[in-house]
Amino acid sequence: MGPADAALPSTELPADVTPFSAHDRVLILAPHPDDEVLGCAGIIQKAVAAKAPVRIVFLTYGDNNEWSFTVYRHKPVLAPASMRQMGKIRRDEALAAAAVLGLSPDHLTFLGYPDFGTLAIWNDHWNTDPPYRSMLTRVTAVPYSTAYRPGASYKGDDILSDLEAVLTQYRPTRVFVSHPADHNPDHRALYLFLRVALWDLAKQMSPRVYPYLIHYVGWPRPRGYYPADALSPPDLFQDEITWQISPLSPAERVKKFEALQKHYTQYLYSGAYLASFCRTNELFGDFPVTTLVSETKDEPLVSEHLTDAERAEFVGLEERDADMKAGFLVLRVRLSRPMGETVETWMSAFGYRRDRPFAVMPKLNIQFGNIHHRLYDRGKRILDPRVRMIRHPRELIVEIPLDLLGQPERILTSSRTTLGRVPLDWMSWRVLDVPAEAKISPAAPLRNR
């Protein structure tokens, strides 16, 4: 067991997630079945106790976790039909967990988009692009009859449309969603889709948004079931995010742990990790919009799955900054070391404006290899002589005309390094507001992971 049962000191993590009332409408957005319990089981219980309406919306059925399914079935589970069946099992687990927390099946909605595929959809599958094909279920549209919209195409347009429909129908006052710094791509994708959906619906609603973090290397600590310990944020984010907590009573912690065990396929596979979230509080926080700061990490995070040879090639992202001048967005990334022959650095810049559908707005990805550099819009290579790509041994710069981004009001941007298909390092997606005069103070840096 951990230290004496106590809430975190308010000077460290202010408990700003205020009590619910019957006038609240609480929406929990979960990338996969079990995330709703890990991040928000206490929130759900508090809302139910206050008689506030609660709805949980799952982005996926969690049908791509072949390792947990293999442990559950005691044999490899890889056939597409078997993977879809496991998605149905995970849905049933979510229903059982919800019952523990005081919710009935009609409080849950499953969108049915591809587990481990939604960030790829965010990047490359919009408008006239072909739909994404799920890696293991091998389908290109929602295959579940119990889903919100069976047959919905695996494209960004459909995900955004479903989210906006749910928001419009439910009209939440508070939304709890996965964090943009989460290491799981579906978690980052859900946050991004929500941000765009709320921008589109800004004239109809302005709920408060509370991101919760689940996947981050080396966190939480200690690993295991320590219900008397507090959940503290990763050290990297202590100074750049205003964290908020929701304290959990001993009874709420017991219910959370009971609900978590209802996600049996996942608890059987990684129970010690999942139990790490059964603590004295739940944790929420987001990066500030347009408040751009910088950080250099002495020891960049390295993927736990790299071989020794891959580690030797590791190139981390130390800092990045952005500014606007003369109608151009300027992005800079500083690397921890020069890129090797097989390492690539990617920068992303997606434009948003209220008067154009996001599906048709440019979504640029800039690829820097050891020698070459290329520009893509939704996976298709494009050429524009106005785009300047400048490379130094440990610094990469790209200048993009704003009209190539659709003269945006906002820009969503991120960076990453890869070794072939193996991710090395990445920086969280961040939101830049573009002033009417299209200027941001020079070298305004972005910090984060």
Stockholm file with secondary structure:
# STOCKHOLM 1.0

chainA/1-449         MGPADAALPSTELPADVTPFSAHDRVLILAPHPDDEVLGCAGIIQKAVAAKAPVRIVFLTYGDNNEWSFTVYRHKPVLAPASMRQMGKIRRDEALAAAAVLGLSPDHLTFLGYPDFGTLAIWNDHWNTDPPYRSMLTRVTAVPYSTAYRPGASYKGDDILSDLEAVLTQYRPTRVFVSHPADHNPDHRALYLFLRVALWDLAKQMSPRVYPYLIHYVGWPRPRGYYPADALSPPDLFQDEITWQISPLSPAERVKKFEALQKHYTQYLYSGAYLASFCRTNELFGDFPVTTLVSETKDEPLVSEHLTDAERAEFVGLEERDADMKAGFLVLRVRLSRPMGETVETWMSAFGYRRDRPFAVMPKLNIQFGNIHHRLYDRGKRILDPRVRMIRHPRELIVEIPLDLLGQPERILTSSRTTLGRVPLDWMSWRVLDVPAEAKISPAAPLRNR
#=GR chainA/1-449 SS CCSSCCCCCTTTSCCCSCCCCTTCCEEEEESSTTHHHHHHHHHHHHHHHTTCCEEEEEEECCTTCHHHHHHHHTSCCCSHHHHHHHHHHHHHHHHHHHHHTTCCGGGEEEEEECTTTHHHHHHHCCTTSCCCCCTTTCCSBCCCTTSSSTTCBSSHHHHHHHHHHHHHHHCCSEEEEECTTCSSHHHHHHHHHHHHHHHHTTTTCCCEEEEECCCBTTBSSSCSCCTTSCCCCCGGGTTTSCCEEEECCHHHHHHHHHHHHHSHHHHHHHHHHHHTTCSSEEEECCCCSSCCCCCCCSSCCCCTTCCHHHHHTCCCEEEEEEEEETTEEEEEEEESSCCCTTEEEEEEEEEECTTSCGGGSCEEEEEECSSCEEEEETTEEECCTTCEEEEETTEEEEEEEGGGGTSCSEEEEEEEEEETTEEEEEEEEEEEECCTTCCEEEEEEECCC
#=GC SS_cons         CCSSCCCCCTTTSCCCSCCCCTTCCEEEEESSTTHHHHHHHHHHHHHHHTTCCEEEEEEECCTTCHHHHHHHHTSCCCSHHHHHHHHHHHHHHHHHHHHHTTCCGGGEEEEEECTTTHHHHHHHCCTTSCCCCCTTTCCSBCCCTTSSSTTCBSSHHHHHHHHHHHHHHHCCSEEEEECTTCSSHHHHHHHHHHHHHHHHTTTTCCCEEEEECCCBTTBSSSCSCCTTSCCCCCGGGTTTSCCEEEECCHHHHHHHHHHHHHSHHHHHHHHHHHHTTCSSEEEECCCCSSCCCCCCCSSCCCCTTCCHHHHHTCCCEEEEEEEEETTEEEEEEEESSCCCTTEEEEEEEEEECTTSCGGGSCEEEEEECSSCEEEEETTEEECCTTCEEEEETTEEEEEEEGGGGTSCSEEEEEEEEEETTEEEEEEEEEEEECCTTCCEEEEEEECCC
//
